[in-house]
């Protein structure tokens, strides 16, 4: 039977805390969208627009942190405590440095919102919202540095614990700060931005504290002061991380630009795009959790140079994600008219979001496959080719096609989403070819089948 496969069982064991952690991060944005949808379409659109620009550099920083996991996995397999401590210290230095640069770029970019051909009332609300949101950049970098370090130790539960508490804080603060309850100031829609910032500060700094105090990870505290920030370690982390950051940015930037295209057709279409994308992103986090778990497991086998187990672990993960994302695709087709009503009562927004969810149902499977394979390749420390595939898929195929369908054929936001669907199919197929090539090449080298 399908579930008896030990690789699938082990992947699920590692993946479920990661899924909840990833879903928790998405829920932060979804909670903001739901609360602001109760205030008005313009406020909701301002939140979506602000997050679109903010996330463009945020995901680059998150991608850079991905370098930590495979290197820590290797050090952990070799029981090299000094190496683990050194990787953690240098990862913090690199990731925080990158986040500071990203913050400065975003701080200087808020004025660009005025030139993105979005509705004027939305822009007016988006600028102050954005200016609060960007301060989350540094605490998020701390959270993801700690998360990727723990994943390198095959520990996926600490991030889950922090994420759940952080989301509870965000929900409570949204209610208190937007409406001014229990003596808190009534900040209106901007209170949602402050709620996200405060919850992310908690998540970043509490996770850093926990790394040095938890019995599971505090072993590095004894040798932490003995290791130094050094060029060799930073260069190795940066070499892997910058490729991972670019790869993730190419994909997310395509979706950000897609959101800007949708915005040119009015705030209702921004909201419909944002709502459908939030729902699709929610299910995507299940695939992302499997991807991270696959990266951990493949990284362990790579440290052992065991390509037979790499093959089994990789293809079991792909089968698992196909089953799960296929199930979500069917669910989207069944209740696509109901889901958008959770976020908005505007019939125009709900009807368009329902149509977009039909397209989202189609790309669930391919999105799940491509992100899982990216995780597997990350465990194999293969970044350059996947980065090139992302560049071609999202920038050479998706965006020109989305523009042609949306503006030339007048399909508007529906056309934008069809363009994204085509790019995800391309990415899934070519990344699968890349993975298969690497596995067969190394099995041949080792005279294995």
N, C-alpha and C positions, 0 to 999 in steps of 0.2 A: 504493500500500500504506500501511497504518496508520503504520508506523515511518518512512516517507520524509518525513513532515511535519517541516519544519525547526523549527517551534515545539516539537514534541514532543522532537526531538533536543536542542535547547538547554535545555529544561526538565530532561530526564534528566541532561544534563551538569552542571547546577547542583545537581540534587536528590540525586544519589547520595551525595556526601559528607555532605549534611544528613541523609539517611536513616540512614547509619551512625552519625552523631553522636547523633541522636535515639534510635536503637536502643541505642546505648551507654549513654545515660542511663537508659533503662528496664532495661537489663541489670543496672545497679547494684542496683535493687530486686529483680530476679528472682534474682540471685545470693544476696542476703540470704535470700530466701524458700526457695531450694533448700537452703542450708546449715542454716537453722533447721528445715526440714522433717525433716532427718535427726536432729535432737535430740528434737523432740516436737511434737504438735499445738498445745499451749498456747503454746510459744515461737514457733511459726510464726504463730499467730493474734495474738500480742502485737505482732509485727513489722508485720503487716498493719494492725492497728487503729491503731498509732502513726503509720504512714505515711498512713493515711486522714485523720487530724486534721491532721498536719503539712502534707500536700500542699494542704490547703484554702487556706492563706495563701501557700504557696510559689508556686502557680500564679498568684495575684494579682500577686506580685512579678515573675514571668516575663512576664506579660501587659503590665505597665507598661513593661518593657524593649523590647517590640515597637515602641514609638513611634520608637525610634532608627532602624530600618531604612529606612522610606520617606523620612525627612528626610535621612539620609545619602546615600541614592540620588540625591535631587534635587541635593544639594550636590556630589556627585561628578560628576554629569552636567554641572554648571555649572563644574567644575574650581575650586571655591572651597575652597582648603585651610584658610583661617581658619575658615570655617563648619564644616567637618568636625571640626576640632580643638575648636571651641566646643561642638558637639553631643556629642562624646565626653566632654568634661569635665563638661558639665551632665548628661549621662546617668548618669555615674558618681555624681555627687552625688545626683541624684534617686533612682536605683535603690538605692543603699546606704542612703539615708535611709528609703526604704520598707521595705527588708529589716530595718533596725533596729527600726522600729515593729512589723513582723510578728513579729520575734523576741520582743519584749517581750510582745506579746499572747499568743503561744504559751507563753512562760515562765510567764505568769500563768494559763494555761488548763489546765495539766497535771492539776489537780485535777478538771477536768470529766470526765476519763476514768472516774472512779468513778461518775458519774451517767448513763452511757450505756446502762444495762441490758445490759451484756455479762457473760459468765461471770466470776466472781470471780477464778479462778486466772489468767485472761488479763489482767485489769486489774492485778493485782499485779505481773505481769511487764512490762506495757506502760508503766507510769509511768516507771521508770528508763530504759527504752529510749528513750522519747519525749524525756526530759530531755537525753539525749546528742544525739539526732537533730536537735533544733532549732538547735543551734549551727552546722549546715551552711548556715543561711539566708544569712548575709552572703557567704561565698565563692561560693555559687551565684549570687548577684546579680552578682558581678564577672564570673563566667564568661559569664552570659547578656548582660550589657552588651557585653562584648568580642565575643561571637558575633553579636549583632544589628548591631553596628558593622561587622564584617567582611562580613556579608551585604549591607549597604548598599553595599559596594564590589564586590559580586558575588564575593567571596572566601569559599568555603564549605569550604576545605580545612584552614585553621588550626584551626578548632573540631574537625574530625575527628581531627587529630593529637593534640590535647590530650585529647579524649574517650577515644581508644583507650588511651593511657598511663594515664589515670585509672582506667579499668575494670580494667586489668591489676593496678594497685596495689590496688584494692578486692578483687579475687579473692584475691590473695596474702595480704592482711591479714586477710581473713575466716578463712582457713585457720590463719594464725599466731596470731591473737588468740582465736579461739573455742576452739582445742584446745591452745594454749600450746606451739607447736612452736618448735624452734631457739632456746630461751632466752627467748622472749616469754611474758608472763604469760598464764595460762589464765583467760580472762574469761567463758567460756561464751557464752550467747546474746547478752549485752551487747557482746561483742567485735565482733559484726556492725555494731552502731551506730557504734562507734569506727572501724571500717574504712571505713564510708561517709563519716564526717566527715573523716577524714584524706585520703582520695582526693579529696574535693570541695575541701578547702583547697588541695591541689596544683593542681587544675584551675582554680580561680579566680585564684590569684596567679601561676601560671606563664603563664596566658593574658595577664594584664595586662602582665607583663614582656615577653612576646613581641610585643605590640602596638607597644611602643616600640623593639624591637631588630630585628624582622624587616625585611628589605629591602622586603617587600611593603607594610608598613603604617607604617614608622618615620618617614615624611614629616611626620607631625603632631608628632613630638618637637621639631622645630626651631621650631615656632610655639606649642607647647602653653602655655608660660608667658606668652605675649602675650594669650591669651584668658582671659576671666573667667567665673565663675559669675554669671549674670544672670537677672533676673526674667522677661524676655521669652522667653528660650530655655526656661527651666524651665516657664513657663506653657504654652508650645506643646507641649513634651514631655509634661507632665502631662495636658493636655487630651486628647491622643490616647491616652496610656498608661493613664490611669485607665479610659477606656472599654474598651480592650482587656483590661485586667486584670479588670474586672467581667464582661465577656463570657466570658472563660475560666473565671472563678470560678463563674459560674452553672452552667456545664456540669459542671465537676469536682465542685462541691458536691453536685450531684444524685447523682453516683456515690458520693461519700463517704457521704451519707445512706443511699443504697442499701446500702452496706456495713454501716452501723449497723443497718439493718432486718434484714439477713441475720444479724447477730450476735445478735439477740434469739432466734434459733432454735437457738443453740448454737455452740460453737467449730468443730465440723465444717463447719457451713454458712458460717462466716466464712472458713475455709480454702478451701472449694470456690469461694466467691465471689472470694476474692483470687487464687486460682490461675487461674481462668477469665479474670478481668479482666487479670491480668498477661500472659497469652497474647494476649488481644485487644489490649491496649495495645502489645504488641510489633509486631503487624501494623499497628496504627494509626499507628505512627511512620513507616511508608513513605508513608502519605497525608500525614502532617504534614510530611515532607521535601518532597514535591511542593507542598504548600501554601506553604511558605517560599520555594521556588524560584519559584513563580508570583507571590508577592508582590514578589520582586525584579524579575522581568521586567516585570510590569505597572507597577511603580513607575517603571521606566526609560521606558516608553512614555507614562506619564502626564506625566512631566517634559517630554516632547516634544509633549504634547497630541495623540498619535496614536491615535485611538480605533479605527481599523480594525485596527491591530496589537494593541491591547488585546483586542479581540473575538477575534481569531485565537489569541492566547496563552492567553486565559482558557478558551475552549472546547476547545482542544487539551489543556490540563491536566486538565480534567474528564474527557475521553475516556480519558486515560492512567490516571487514578486509578480509573476504573470498571473498566478492564481488570485492573489489579493487584489491587484489592480483591475483584473478582469471583473472581479466581484463588484468593485466600486463603479466600474463602467456601467454595469447592469443596473446598479442602484441609481445612478444619475439619470439613466433613461426612464426609470420608473417614477421618480419623484422630482423631476426637474422643475415642475411647476410649483412645487411646495417650498423647496429649499430657499429661494430668494425672498420669500415672505418673512423669513426670520429677520432679515436685514432691513427691509423697507416695506412700506405700505403703498408706495406710489406704483400704480398699475403699469405705467410706461416702463419704469425701471425693472419691475418684476418680470414683465413679458419678455423684454430683451435679455435679461439675465437667464431666463429659462431657455431661450434659444442657444445662448452661448454654452450652457451646461450640456446640451446635446453634443456640441463639438468637443467639449471637455471630456465627455464620456468616450469619445473616439480616441483622444490622445492619452487617456489614462494608462493604457497598456504600454505604449511606446515610451512615454515619459518614465514609467517605472523601470522599464528595461534599460534605458540609457543611463539613468542615475545609478542603478545598481552596478552596471558595468564600469562606470566611472569610479565607483568605490572600490571595485575589485582591482582595477588598474592602479588606483592610488596605493593599495596595499602592495602592489608589485613595483611601486615607485616609478610608474610609467606616466609621465605628465605631458611631454611635448606633443606627441601625436594626438592625444585626446583634446589638447588645447587647440590645435590646428583644426580638428574636426568641429569643435564648437564654433570657431571663427567662421568656417565655411557654412555650416548649417544654419547659424542664427543671423549672420550678417550678410552673407552672399546669397543665401536662399530665402530665409524667412522675411527679412525686412523689405527687400524689393518686391517680393511676391505679395506681402501684406499691403504695401502701398498701392500696387497695381489693382488688387482686388477691392480695396477700400475706396480709393479715390477715382480710379479710371472706370472700373466696372460698377461703382456706386453701391457696393455691398456694405460700406461703412464698417462698423465694429465687427460684424459677422465675418467680413472679408479679412480683417486683421487676424482673427482667430484661426481662420482656415490656413493662412500663411504660417502661423505658429505650429499648427498641426503637421504640415508638410515637413517643417524643419525637424520636428521631434521624430518623425518616421525616419528621416535621413540619418539623424544622429544615432538612433537605436541600431539601425542596420550596419552602419560603418563601424561603430564601436564594437559591435559583436564580431565583425570580421577581424578587427584589431586584436581582441582578446583571443579569439580562436587561433590566430596566427602566432601569437606569443606562446601560447600553451603548446601547440604542435611543434614549434621550433625548439623549445626547451626539452620537450619529451624526446625528440629526435636526438638532441645533443647528448642526453643521458641514456640513450638507447632503451627508452621506455615506450609503451604503447598507451 
